[in-house]
């Protein structure tokens, strides 16, 4: 995953970046197992049979 943060100043871009990282860290903690929002969604699976 990559992240590019753009702001009106370097400090604003850094602040936005830090907020996004904090939210991603909170959402991906190992004790966060609430997947109810995805219960009706089938994730696509693609197999590369040429390897």
Number of C-alpha atoms within 10 A of each C-alpha: 2 3 8 8 13 14 12 7 9 11 11 13 14 15 15 16 16 13 11 14 13 11 10 11 11 12 13 10 9 8 8 9 9 9 7 8 7 9 8 7 8 7 7 5 5 6 6 5 5 4 4
